[in-house]
Amino acid sequence: MNSPEQSTLGRATVYAQRYDPGLLYPLERQTKRDELGLSRLPNGASALPFMGADIWNLYELSWLNAKGKPQVALARLVIACESPFIIESKSMKLYLNSFGQTRFANSQEVKEKIVQDISRAVWQVLEDGATRVHLTPPSIVLEMIDAKDFHLQKIQELAGVDLDRLDIECDVYQPAPHLLTAQFDHAPVSEVLCSQLLKSNCLVTGQPDWGSIRIAYTGPAIDQAGLLAYLISFREHHEFHEQCVERVFMDIWTRCKPTKLTVYARYTRRGGLDINPFRTSHPQALPTLHRTARQ
């Protein structure tokens, strides 16, 4: 089984000059889900109280067309959180770079390669419809049916009540679920809370991961000062983006007992990509995928 320590993270790397799907390095989700008390079902899958996806923005995708002329595009990749594996982010960077000196007939072929390769890596089979890719070129290209121009890409902050307005004292910098409290003896509320103070660290290299987070819930009113202190407590924690968001979800779910909960984080980019995990207790569409100013 692959482990983070065996990956290319933190190591000098030779960049491939030709397309190579073997560069993708999958990591099992269940290892960290075990820590959260998410037990395995008889078929080996997790018993999840949430659904959702990991939304990747890929800013450095390029390839050669049939004539050898370089092409570029932004790509958005959506991976269902039910997949048994995630992709280690440096291996994703190396994989995307391997397209750079490879000729493809058209952008549709590039898109199909990415869908097939990522699907096989995170599902270990070609799972139809479970992995989605959208390409956005710098100008309208007729062959890119799903394309939108670069100039239509929007920057927009996460909407909600700003937790960062609170003037609190902080002295805990490892995840501290005990900071989460809720008013169980009051009428339930529905609200959306946001913070730009989420920061954790790469599980292997220790490099900082900066993010903004949006928490929407219905249930007993969550103490906002405690919630902000809890989010700040991730500051010296080492875990991948997807795992941090699932930890936040599970801590709020178990301690504050909402009837509905959605946790959505947008992390700043590293290595030409960003990862934006989305977890929700109930069916809903993916959030509007605008970048924040820091992204």
Secondary structure, DSSP 8 states (H G I E B T S, - for coil): ---GGGSSTTS-----SS--GGG--EEESHHHHHHTT--B-TTS-B--S-EEEEEEEEEEEEEE-TTS-EEEEEEEEEEETTSSEEE-HHHHHHHHHTTTT-B-SSHHHHHHHHHHHHHHHHHSS--TTSEEEEEE-SS--TT-TT---GGG--B----SEEGGGS-------S--GGG--EETTS--EEEEEEEEEEEEE-TTT--EEEEEEEEEEEESEE-HHHHHHHHHGGGG-B--HHHHHHHHHHHHHHHH--SEEEEEEEE--BTTEEEEEEEESS--------B-TT-
